[in-house]
Amino acid sequence: MYESDITRFLKDLRAERPHLEQAQRDGRARLWDKPQDLDTSQRNRESRVAQRPYVYSQKP
């Protein structure tokens, strides 16, 4: 069965560094997976200002 170079590289990398996937999950949890505050999210949506269709044009 054919395996691309990238597939072989990823398999070799995972074999050399078995902790890599858990480290990636920990990094994602630290940087991105944050609990959401529904009140803050709603206030942010309500306070958005609509962007003009073409932002570089002069106001009439």
N, CA, C and O atoms as a Tripos MOL2 file, in Angstrom:
@<TRIPOS>MOLECULE
protein
  240   239    60     0     0
PROTEIN
NO_CHARGES

@<TRIPOS>ATOM
      1 N           0.8450   -1.1780    0.0000 N.3       1 MET1
      2 CA          0.0000    0.0000    0.0000 C.3       1 MET1
      3 C           0.8930    1.2460    0.0000 C.2       1 MET1
      4 O           1.9200    1.2910    0.6770 O.2       1 MET1
      5 N           0.4850    2.2350   -0.7610 N.am      2 TYR2
      6 CA          1.2610    3.4610   -0.8930 C.3       2 TYR2
      7 C           1.1140    4.3300    0.3510 C.2       2 TYR2
      8 O           0.0140    4.5040    0.8770 O.2       2 TYR2
      9 N           2.2370    4.8720    0.8110 N.am      3 GLU3
     10 CA          2.2450    5.8680    1.8860 C.3       3 GLU3
     11 C           3.0470    7.0580    1.4070 C.2       3 GLU3
     12 O           4.1550    6.9030    0.8930 O.2       3 GLU3
     13 N           2.4990    8.2230    1.5700 N.am      4 SER4
     14 CA          3.2110    9.4240    1.1480 C.3       4 SER4
     15 C           4.3740    9.6960    2.0930 C.2       4 SER4
     16 O           4.4640    9.1280    3.1820 O.2       4 SER4
     17 N           5.2520   10.5730    1.6500 N.am      5 ASP5
     18 CA          6.4010   10.9490    2.4790 C.3       5 ASP5
     19 C           5.9380   11.5970    3.7800 C.2       5 ASP5
     20 O           6.5280   11.3730    4.8370 O.2       5 ASP5
     21 N           4.9000   12.3840    3.6980 N.am      6 ILE6
     22 CA          4.3810   13.0650    4.8860 C.3       6 ILE6
     23 C           3.8270   12.0560    5.8820 C.2       6 ILE6
     24 O           4.0530   12.1820    7.0860 O.2       6 ILE6
     25 N           3.1030   11.0550    5.3890 N.am      7 THR7
     26 CA          2.5550   10.0250    6.2760 C.3       7 THR7
     27 C           3.6690    9.2770    6.9820 C.2       7 THR7
     28 O           3.5970    9.0380    8.1870 O.2       7 THR7
     29 N           4.7030    8.9040    6.2320 N.am      8 ARG8
     30 CA          5.8400    8.2060    6.8500 C.3       8 ARG8
     31 C           6.5350    9.0970    7.8680 C.2       8 ARG8
     32 O           6.9270    8.6380    8.9410 O.2       8 ARG8
     33 N           6.6890   10.3870    7.5230 N.am      9 PHE9
     34 CA          7.3260   11.3230    8.4470 C.3       9 PHE9
     35 C           6.5350   11.4160    9.7500 C.2       9 PHE9
     36 O           7.1150   11.3760   10.8350 O.2       9 PHE9
     37 N           5.2070   11.5410    9.6430 N.am     10 LEU10
     38 CA          4.3830   11.6630   10.8450 C.3      10 LEU10
     39 C           4.4090   10.3900   11.6800 C.2      10 LEU10
     40 O           4.4530   10.4550   12.9090 O.2      10 LEU10
     41 N           4.3820    9.2340   11.0230 N.am     11 LYS11
     42 CA          4.4650    7.9740   11.7660 C.3      11 LYS11
     43 C           5.8000    7.8560   12.4940 C.2      11 LYS11
     44 O           5.8440    7.4490   13.6540 O.2      11 LYS11
     45 N           6.8910    8.2120   11.8090 N.am     12 ASP12
     46 CA          8.2120    8.1640   12.4420 C.3      12 ASP12
     47 C           8.2980    9.1510   13.6000 C.2      12 ASP12
     48 O           8.8570    8.8340   14.6500 O.2      12 ASP12
     49 N           7.7490   10.3380   13.4100 N.am     13 LEU13
     50 CA          7.7810   11.3530   14.4630 C.3      13 LEU13
     51 C           7.0180   10.8820   15.6940 C.2      13 LEU13
     52 O           7.4830   11.0600   16.8200 O.2      13 LEU13
     53 N           5.8480   10.2830   15.4850 N.am     14 ARG14
     54 CA          5.0620    9.7770   16.6170 C.3      14 ARG14
     55 C           5.7650    8.6210   17.3070 C.2      14 ARG14
     56 O           5.6560    8.4650   18.5230 O.2      14 ARG14
     57 N           6.4870    7.8060   16.5390 N.am     15 ALA15
     58 CA          7.2160    6.6870   17.1420 C.3      15 ALA15
     59 C           8.3980    7.1860   17.9700 C.2      15 ALA15
     60 O           8.7050    6.6250   19.0210 O.2      15 ALA15
     61 N           9.0590    8.2430   17.4930 N.am     16 GLU16
     62 CA         10.2070    8.8000   18.2140 C.3      16 GLU16
     63 C           9.7790    9.5850   19.4490 C.2      16 GLU16
     64 O          10.4740    9.5830   20.4650 O.2      16 GLU16
     65 N           8.6440   10.2470   19.3570 N.am     17 ARG17
     66 CA          8.1800   11.1200   20.4410 C.3      17 ARG17
     67 C           6.7460   10.7590   20.8120 C.2      17 ARG17
     68 O           5.8130   11.4370   20.3800 O.2      17 ARG17
     69 N           6.5530    9.7210   21.5940 N.am     18 PRO18
     70 CA          5.1820    9.2990   21.9290 C.3      18 PRO18
     71 C           4.4200   10.3290   22.7690 C.2      18 PRO18
     72 O           3.1890   10.3000   22.8000 O.2      18 PRO18
     73 N           5.1200   11.2260   23.4400 N.am     19 HIS19
     74 CA          4.4670   12.2420   24.2800 C.3      19 HIS19
     75 C           4.0070   13.4560   23.4810 C.2      19 HIS19
     76 O           3.3690   14.3500   24.0370 O.2      19 HIS19
     77 N           4.3160   13.5030   22.1960 N.am     20 LEU20
     78 CA          4.0480   14.6850   21.3870 C.3      20 LEU20
     79 C           2.5580   15.0220   21.3070 C.2      20 LEU20
     80 O           2.1880   16.1890   21.4300 O.2      20 LEU20
     81 N           1.7110   14.0330   21.1050 N.am     21 GLU21
     82 CA          0.2790   14.2990   20.9750 C.3      21 GLU21
     83 C          -0.2940   14.8890   22.2630 C.2      21 GLU21
     84 O          -1.1040   15.8150   22.2170 O.2      21 GLU21
     85 N           0.1190   14.3600   23.4000 N.am     22 GLN22
     86 CA         -0.3720   14.8970   24.6700 C.3      22 GLN22
     87 C           0.1440   16.3190   24.8900 C.2      22 GLN22
     88 O          -0.5780   17.1640   25.4190 O.2      22 GLN22
     89 N           1.3770   16.5850   24.4910 N.am     23 ALA23
     90 CA          1.9200   17.9380   24.6150 C.3      23 ALA23
     91 C           1.1340   18.9150   23.7420 C.2      23 ALA23
     92 O           0.8940   20.0530   24.1460 O.2      23 ALA23
     93 N           0.7360   18.4790   22.5540 N.am     24 GLN24
     94 CA         -0.0730   19.3350   21.6880 C.3      24 GLN24
     95 C          -1.4370   19.6090   22.3130 C.2      24 GLN24
     96 O          -1.9340   20.7350   22.2630 O.2      24 GLN24
     97 N          -2.0380   18.5830   22.9000 N.am     25 ARG25
     98 CA         -3.3370   18.7730   23.5570 C.3      25 ARG25
     99 C          -3.2100   19.7230   24.7490 C.2      25 ARG25
    100 O          -4.0790   20.5680   24.9660 O.2      25 ARG25
    101 N          -2.1340   19.5860   25.5180 N.am     26 ASP26
    102 CA         -1.9200   20.4790   26.6570 C.3      26 ASP26
    103 C          -1.7460   21.9220   26.1940 C.2      26 ASP26
    104 O          -2.2890   22.8400   26.8080 O.2      26 ASP26
    105 N          -0.9970   22.1260   25.1180 N.am     27 GLY27
    106 CA         -0.8040   23.4690   24.5810 C.3      27 GLY27
    107 C          -2.1020   24.0780   24.0970 C.2      27 GLY27
    108 O          -2.3630   25.2590   24.3270 O.2      27 GLY27
    109 N          -2.9110   23.2840   23.4320 N.am     28 ARG28
    110 CA         -4.2090   23.7860   22.9710 C.3      28 ARG28
    111 C          -5.0930   24.1630   24.1510 C.2      28 ARG28
    112 O          -5.7570   25.1990   24.1310 O.2      28 ARG28
    113 N          -5.1000   23.3200   25.1750 N.am     29 ALA29
    114 CA         -5.9320   23.6040   26.3450 C.3      29 ALA29
    115 C          -5.4690   24.8820   27.0400 C.2      29 ALA29
    116 O          -6.2860   25.6550   27.5400 O.2      29 ALA29
    117 N          -4.1720   25.0960   27.0680 N.am     30 ARG30
    118 CA         -3.6290   26.2750   27.7390 C.3      30 ARG30
    119 C          -3.9470   27.5490   26.9690 C.2      30 ARG30
    120 O          -4.2270   28.5820   27.5770 O.2      30 ARG30
    121 N          -3.9100   27.4920   25.6370 N.am     31 LEU31
    122 CA         -4.0410   28.7090   24.8420 C.3      31 LEU31
    123 C          -5.4440   28.9650   24.3040 C.2      31 LEU31
    124 O          -5.8460   30.1230   24.1880 O.2      31 LEU31
    125 N          -6.2000   27.9180   23.9730 N.am     32 TRP32
    126 CA         -7.4370   28.1180   23.2310 C.3      32 TRP32
    127 C          -8.6830   27.6480   23.9440 C.2      32 TRP32
    128 O          -9.7110   28.3200   23.8670 O.2      32 TRP32
    129 N          -8.6380   26.5430   24.6220 N.am     33 ASP33
    130 CA         -9.8470   25.9690   25.2120 C.3      33 ASP33
    131 C         -10.1420   26.6250   26.5570 C.2      33 ASP33
    132 O          -9.7980   26.0910   27.6120 O.2      33 ASP33
    133 N         -10.7730   27.7720   26.5030 N.am     34 LYS34
    134 CA        -11.1060   28.5270   27.7110 C.3      34 LYS34
    135 C         -12.6050   28.4530   27.9580 C.2      34 LYS34
    136 O         -13.3830   28.3860   27.0060 O.2      34 LYS34
    137 N         -13.0190   28.4640   29.2060 N.am     35 PRO35
    138 CA        -14.4650   28.4930   29.4700 C.3      35 PRO35
    139 C         -15.0630   29.8040   28.9550 C.2      35 PRO35
    140 O         -14.4560   30.8680   29.0780 O.2      35 PRO35
    141 N         -16.2490   29.7100   28.3840 N.am     36 GLN36
    142 CA        -16.8980   30.8690   27.7920 C.3      36 GLN36
    143 C         -17.8830   31.4830   28.7810 C.2      36 GLN36
    144 O         -18.6540   30.7750   29.4300 O.2      36 GLN36
    145 N         -17.8460   32.8080   28.8860 N.am     37 ASP37
    146 CA        -18.8030   33.5410   29.7020 C.3      37 ASP37
    147 C         -19.9210   34.0050   28.7690 C.2      37 ASP37
    148 O         -19.6890   34.8400   27.8940 O.2      37 ASP37
    149 N         -21.1120   33.4810   28.9450 N.am     38 LEU38
    150 CA        -22.2060   33.7710   28.0220 C.3      38 LEU38
    151 C         -22.6220   35.2350   28.0490 C.2      38 LEU38
    152 O         -22.9830   35.7910   27.0120 O.2      38 LEU38
    153 N         -22.5760   35.8660   29.2180 N.am     39 ASP39
    154 CA        -22.9470   37.2830   29.2920 C.3      39 ASP39
    155 C         -21.9700   38.1450   28.5050 C.2      39 ASP39
    156 O         -22.3810   39.0440   27.7710 O.2      39 ASP39
    157 N         -20.6920   37.8750   28.6550 N.am     40 THR40
    158 CA        -19.6800   38.6370   27.9250 C.3      40 THR40
    159 C         -19.8090   38.4010   26.4280 C.2      40 THR40
    160 O         -19.6850   39.3410   25.6430 O.2      40 THR40
    161 N         -20.0520   37.1700   26.0240 N.am     41 SER41
    162 CA        -20.2170   36.8620   24.6020 C.3      41 SER41
    163 C         -21.4150   37.6060   24.0220 C.2      41 SER41
    164 O         -21.3400   38.1290   22.9100 O.2      41 SER41
    165 N         -22.5050   37.6570   24.7570 N.am     42 GLN42
    166 CA        -23.6970   38.3510   24.2710 C.3      42 GLN42
    167 C         -23.4380   39.8530   24.1830 C.2      42 GLN42
    168 O         -23.8310   40.4840   23.2010 O.2      42 GLN42
    169 N         -22.7840   40.4390   25.1880 N.am     43 ARG43
    170 CA        -22.4670   41.8720   25.1400 C.3      43 ARG43
    171 C         -21.5570   42.1860   23.9540 C.2      43 ARG43
    172 O         -21.7270   43.2110   23.2950 O.2      43 ARG43
    173 N         -20.5970   41.3090   23.6840 N.am     44 ASN44
    174 CA        -19.7030   41.5320   22.5480 C.3      44 ASN44
    175 C         -20.4620   41.4930   21.2280 C.2      44 ASN44
    176 O         -20.2150   42.3180   20.3480 O.2      44 ASN44
    177 N         -21.3790   40.5490   21.0810 N.am     45 ARG45
    178 CA        -22.1730   40.4720   19.8530 C.3      45 ARG45
    179 C         -23.0520   41.7100   19.6910 C.2      45 ARG45
    180 O         -23.1780   42.2430   18.5890 O.2      45 ARG45
    181 N         -23.6560   42.1650   20.7820 N.am     46 GLU46
    182 CA        -24.5660   43.3110   20.7090 C.3      46 GLU46
    183 C         -23.8240   44.6170   20.4580 C.2      46 GLU46
    184 O         -24.4000   45.5400   19.8820 O.2      46 GLU46
    185 N         -22.5870   44.7210   20.8640 N.am     47 SER47
    186 CA        -21.8550   45.9800   20.7290 C.3      47 SER47
    187 C         -21.0400   46.0680   19.4420 C.2      47 SER47
    188 O         -20.3270   47.0490   19.2270 O.2      47 SER47
    189 N         -21.1380   45.0600   18.5940 N.am     48 ARG48
    190 CA        -20.4140   45.1040   17.3180 C.3      48 ARG48
    191 C         -20.9480   46.2200   16.4400 C.2      48 ARG48
    192 O         -22.1540   46.4640   16.3890 O.2      48 ARG48
    193 N         -20.0450   46.8890   15.7540 N.am     49 VAL49
    194 CA        -20.4140   47.9120   14.7920 C.3      49 VAL49
    195 C         -20.2550   47.3000   13.4080 C.2      49 VAL49
    196 O         -19.2160   46.7180   13.0950 O.2      49 VAL49
    197 N         -21.2730   47.4310   12.5910 N.am     50 ALA50
    198 CA        -21.2240   46.8400   11.2550 C.3      50 ALA50
    199 C         -20.1580   47.5310   10.4140 C.2      50 ALA50
    200 O         -20.0580   48.7580   10.4110 O.2      50 ALA50
    201 N         -19.3720   46.7430    9.7060 N.am     51 GLN51
    202 CA        -18.3380   47.2930    8.8470 C.3      51 GLN51
    203 C         -18.9430   47.6850    7.5120 C.2      51 GLN51
    204 O         -19.8020   46.9840    6.9770 O.2      51 GLN51
    205 N         -18.4890   48.8110    6.9780 N.am     52 ARG52
    206 CA        -18.9570   49.2320    5.6640 C.3      52 ARG52
    207 C         -18.4840   48.2330    4.6160 C.2      52 ARG52
    208 O         -17.4520   47.5890    4.8030 O.2      52 ARG52
    209 N         -19.2240   48.0940    3.5120 N.am     53 PRO53
    210 CA        -18.8580   47.1030    2.5010 C.3      53 PRO53
    211 C         -17.4620   47.3280    1.9270 C.2      53 PRO53
    212 O         -16.7340   46.3630    1.6970 O.2      53 PRO53
    213 N         -17.0840   48.5530    1.6970 N.am     54 TYR54
    214 CA        -15.7640   48.8470    1.1480 C.3      54 TYR54
    215 C         -15.1080   49.8480    2.0760 C.2      54 TYR54
    216 O         -15.4600   51.0280    2.0590 O.2      54 TYR54
    217 N         -14.1730   49.4040    2.8740 N.am     55 VAL55
    218 CA        -13.6540   50.2340    3.9620 C.3      55 VAL55
    219 C         -12.7310   51.3380    3.4740 C.2      55 VAL55
    220 O         -12.4590   52.2760    4.2240 O.2      55 VAL55
    221 N         -12.2370   51.2570    2.2360 N.am     56 TYR56
    222 CA        -11.2800   52.2560    1.7620 C.3      56 TYR56
    223 C         -11.9380   53.4330    1.0620 C.2      56 TYR56
    224 O         -11.2550   54.3940    0.7070 O.2      56 TYR56
    225 N         -13.2440   53.3840    0.8560 N.am     57 SER57
    226 CA        -13.9020   54.5010    0.1890 C.3      57 SER57
    227 C         -14.1170   55.6310    1.1910 C.2      57 SER57
    228 O         -14.1710   55.4150    2.4010 O.2      57 SER57
    229 N         -14.2380   56.8330    0.6540 N.am     58 GLN58
    230 CA        -14.4850   58.0030    1.4800 C.3      58 GLN58
    231 C         -15.9610   58.0660    1.8330 C.2      58 GLN58
    232 O         -16.8200   57.6380    1.0620 O.2      58 GLN58
    233 N         -16.2390   58.6040    3.0040 N.am     59 LYS59
    234 CA        -17.6420   58.7800    3.3880 C.3      59 LYS59
    235 C         -18.2620   59.8610    2.5120 C.2      59 LYS59
    236 O         -17.6280   60.8860    2.2620 O.2      59 LYS59
    237 N         -19.4910   59.6520    2.0420 N.am     60 PRO60
    238 CA        -20.1440   60.6640    1.1830 C.3      60 PRO60
    239 C         -20.5220   61.9040    1.9480 C.2      60 PRO60
    240 O         -21.0750   62.8400    1.3720 O.2      60 PRO60
@<TRIPOS>BOND
     1     1     2 1
     2     2     3 1
     3     3     4 2
     4     3     5 am
     5     5     6 1
     6     6     7 1
     7     7     8 2
     8     7     9 am
     9     9    10 1
    10    10    11 1
    11    11    12 2
    12    11    13 am
    13    13    14 1
    14    14    15 1
    15    15    16 2
    16    15    17 am
    17    17    18 1
    18    18    19 1
    19    19    20 2
    20    19    21 am
    21    21    22 1
    22    22    23 1
    23    23    24 2
    24    23    25 am
    25    25    26 1
    26    26    27 1
    27    27    28 2
    28    27    29 am
    29    29    30 1
    30    30    31 1
    31    31    32 2
    32    31    33 am
    33    33    34 1
    34    34    35 1
    35    35    36 2
    36    35    37 am
    37    37    38 1
    38    38    39 1
    39    39    40 2
    40    39    41 am
    41    41    42 1
    42    42    43 1
    43    43    44 2
    44    43    45 am
    45    45    46 1
    46    46    47 1
    47    47    48 2
    48    47    49 am
    49    49    50 1
    50    50    51 1
    51    51    52 2
    52    51    53 am
    53    53    54 1
    54    54    55 1
    55    55    56 2
    56    55    57 am
    57    57    58 1
    58    58    59 1
    59    59    60 2
    60    59    61 am
    61    61    62 1
    62    62    63 1
    63    63    64 2
    64    63    65 am
    65    65    66 1
    66    66    67 1
    67    67    68 2
    68    67    69 am
    69    69    70 1
    70    70    71 1
    71    71    72 2
    72    71    73 am
    73    73    74 1
    74    74    75 1
    75    75    76 2
    76    75    77 am
    77    77    78 1
    78    78    79 1
    79    79    80 2
    80    79    81 am
    81    81    82 1
    82    82    83 1
    83    83    84 2
    84    83    85 am
    85    85    86 1
    86    86    87 1
    87    87    88 2
    88    87    89 am
    89    89    90 1
    90    90    91 1
    91    91    92 2
    92    91    93 am
    93    93    94 1
    94    94    95 1
    95    95    96 2
    96    95    97 am
    97    97    98 1
    98    98    99 1
    99    99   100 2
   100    99   101 am
   101   101   102 1
   102   102   103 1
   103   103   104 2
   104   103   105 am
   105   105   106 1
   106   106   107 1
   107   107   108 2
   108   107   109 am
   109   109   110 1
   110   110   111 1
   111   111   112 2
   112   111   113 am
   113   113   114 1
   114   114   115 1
   115   115   116 2
   116   115   117 am
   117   117   118 1
   118   118   119 1
   119   119   120 2
   120   119   121 am
   121   121   122 1
   122   122   123 1
   123   123   124 2
   124   123   125 am
   125   125   126 1
   126   126   127 1
   127   127   128 2
   128   127   129 am
   129   129   130 1
   130   130   131 1
   131   131   132 2
   132   131   133 am
   133   133   134 1
   134   134   135 1
   135   135   136 2
   136   135   137 am
   137   137   138 1
   138   138   139 1
   139   139   140 2
   140   139   141 am
   141   141   142 1
   142   142   143 1
   143   143   144 2
   144   143   145 am
   145   145   146 1
   146   146   147 1
   147   147   148 2
   148   147   149 am
   149   149   150 1
   150   150   151 1
   151   151   152 2
   152   151   153 am
   153   153   154 1
   154   154   155 1
   155   155   156 2
   156   155   157 am
   157   157   158 1
   158   158   159 1
   159   159   160 2
   160   159   161 am
   161   161   162 1
   162   162   163 1
   163   163   164 2
   164   163   165 am
   165   165   166 1
   166   166   167 1
   167   167   168 2
   168   167   169 am
   169   169   170 1
   170   170   171 1
   171   171   172 2
   172   171   173 am
   173   173   174 1
   174   174   175 1
   175   175   176 2
   176   175   177 am
   177   177   178 1
   178   178   179 1
   179   179   180 2
   180   179   181 am
   181   181   182 1
   182   182   183 1
   183   183   184 2
   184   183   185 am
   185   185   186 1
   186   186   187 1
   187   187   188 2
   188   187   189 am
   189   189   190 1
   190   190   191 1
   191   191   192 2
   192   191   193 am
   193   193   194 1
   194   194   195 1
   195   195   196 2
   196   195   197 am
   197   197   198 1
   198   198   199 1
   199   199   200 2
   200   199   201 am
   201   201   202 1
   202   202   203 1
   203   203   204 2
   204   203   205 am
   205   205   206 1
   206   206   207 1
   207   207   208 2
   208   207   209 am
   209   209   210 1
   210   210   211 1
   211   211   212 2
   212   211   213 am
   213   213   214 1
   214   214   215 1
   215   215   216 2
   216   215   217 am
   217   217   218 1
   218   218   219 1
   219   219   220 2
   220   219   221 am
   221   221   222 1
   222   222   223 1
   223   223   224 2
   224   223   225 am
   225   225   226 1
   226   226   227 1
   227   227   228 2
   228   227   229 am
   229   229   230 1
   230   230   231 1
   231   231   232 2
   232   231   233 am
   233   233   234 1
   234   234   235 1
   235   235   236 2
   236   235   237 am
   237   237   238 1
   238   238   239 1
   239   239   240 2
@<TRIPOS>SUBSTRUCTURE
     1 MET1         2 RESIDUE 1 A MET
     2 TYR2         6 RESIDUE 1 A TYR
     3 GLU3        10 RESIDUE 1 A GLU
     4 SER4        14 RESIDUE 1 A SER
     5 ASP5        18 RESIDUE 1 A ASP
     6 ILE6        22 RESIDUE 1 A ILE
     7 THR7        26 RESIDUE 1 A THR
     8 ARG8        30 RESIDUE 1 A ARG
     9 PHE9        34 RESIDUE 1 A PHE
    10 LEU10       38 RESIDUE 1 A LEU
    11 LYS11       42 RESIDUE 1 A LYS
    12 ASP12       46 RESIDUE 1 A ASP
    13 LEU13       50 RESIDUE 1 A LEU
    14 ARG14       54 RESIDUE 1 A ARG
    15 ALA15       58 RESIDUE 1 A ALA
    16 GLU16       62 RESIDUE 1 A GLU
    17 ARG17       66 RESIDUE 1 A ARG
    18 PRO18       70 RESIDUE 1 A PRO
    19 HIS19       74 RESIDUE 1 A HIS
    20 LEU20       78 RESIDUE 1 A LEU
    21 GLU21       82 RESIDUE 1 A GLU
    22 GLN22       86 RESIDUE 1 A GLN
    23 ALA23       90 RESIDUE 1 A ALA
    24 GLN24       94 RESIDUE 1 A GLN
    25 ARG25       98 RESIDUE 1 A ARG
    26 ASP26      102 RESIDUE 1 A ASP
    27 GLY27      106 RESIDUE 1 A GLY
    28 ARG28      110 RESIDUE 1 A ARG
    29 ALA29      114 RESIDUE 1 A ALA
    30 ARG30      118 RESIDUE 1 A ARG
    31 LEU31      122 RESIDUE 1 A LEU
    32 TRP32      126 RESIDUE 1 A TRP
    33 ASP33      130 RESIDUE 1 A ASP
    34 LYS34      134 RESIDUE 1 A LYS
    35 PRO35      138 RESIDUE 1 A PRO
    36 GLN36      142 RESIDUE 1 A GLN
    37 ASP37      146 RESIDUE 1 A ASP
    38 LEU38      150 RESIDUE 1 A LEU
    39 ASP39      154 RESIDUE 1 A ASP
    40 THR40      158 RESIDUE 1 A THR
    41 SER41      162 RESIDUE 1 A SER
    42 GLN42      166 RESIDUE 1 A GLN
    43 ARG43      170 RESIDUE 1 A ARG
    44 ASN44      174 RESIDUE 1 A ASN
    45 ARG45      178 RESIDUE 1 A ARG
    46 GLU46      182 RESIDUE 1 A GLU
    47 SER47      186 RESIDUE 1 A SER
    48 ARG48      190 RESIDUE 1 A ARG
    49 VAL49      194 RESIDUE 1 A VAL
    50 ALA50      198 RESIDUE 1 A ALA
    51 GLN51      202 RESIDUE 1 A GLN
    52 ARG52      206 RESIDUE 1 A ARG
    53 PRO53      210 RESIDUE 1 A PRO
    54 TYR54      214 RESIDUE 1 A TYR
    55 VAL55      218 RESIDUE 1 A VAL
    56 TYR56      222 RESIDUE 1 A TYR
    57 SER57      226 RESIDUE 1 A SER
    58 GLN58      230 RESIDUE 1 A GLN
    59 LYS59      234 RESIDUE 1 A LYS
    60 PRO60      238 RESIDUE 1 A PRO
